[in-house]
């Protein structure tokens, strides 16, 4: 990849010398040089060439000197690095230049072999800096798609060797569905639908994270969350209550001649489940999730919950009745369950 270098110097013959000494690398497309005669012109060139990697600057120049230019470079381009090329090589100037962010200092008269080595060293530093910034950017983007727990898991050195391994854990699973949302999408433009559901998801996520839960996945207009560690059941129920209250208090939405009042139906179950990467190593598509009968039951409980209801199983009722107010609803038949299941509603 070609490196672009800005040379800032008021000596007219320096441009000619640069083109002569680096003619081979210019011809081979290794270096491209841009020139300016003072700091003001340099800033103009930086604005016109945002892909400049390295600045070679003299110190003593009219209008704006090189030391002043150094203070302007971070605002112009925070990634590029500057090398001072000057006959003013006393310790005071060198220290001032380095304190203002210069990467290196080359004395005049210029030894062009030494300058070439310095440019290569500086470019390598810029490349590493760009890679770091790109990694940070990609990581921030990744965090928008992948839960924090998954990212933490990915940093373990055993990660690649245990992609398809799993563990048995005790945890609580929470399924939240936005009631009636599918019907309202028939009357609202697609971009409006996306904005609405993202707004509602954000409300849910804030309450789940506040209780140290993590989002397992978004499924259409539903959310699956998992709570682990101490008091995982209590924290899941607290999150569910907060989500229900926040959604119930959300503003109504007018869609054509219909009014949509957001509400949620929630199913919660707690117990033993398998945690790990589920998917295909061949396809290289994996989902870090939990599976098991306890998870399936939580989803089935959500399907029988009405608007603003939080439904739990009898086992959860026994564990939670000392901390929460629950009402018995009765027995219901659930998909793939041979016998009716006794369910309870969390009131407060």
Secondary structure, DSSP 4 states (H G I P E B T S, - for coil): --EEEEEE-S-HHHHHHHHHHTHHHHHTTSEEEEEESSHHHHHHHHHH-TT--EEEE-SS-SSS-HHHHHHHHHHH-SS-EEEEEES--SHHHHHHHHHTT-SEEEESSP-HHHHHHHHHHHHHHHHHHHHHHHHHHHHHHHHHHS-HHHHHHHTSTTTGGGTT-EEEEEEEEEEEEETTHHHHGGGS-HHHHHHHHHHHHHHHHHHHHHTT-EEEEEETTEEEEEE-STTHHHHHHHHHHHHHHHHHTSPPEEETTEEE---EEEEEEEEEEEEEEEEETTTTEEEEEEESHHHHHHHHHHHH--TT-EEEEHHHHHHHTTTS-EEEEEEE--TT-SS-EEEEEE--
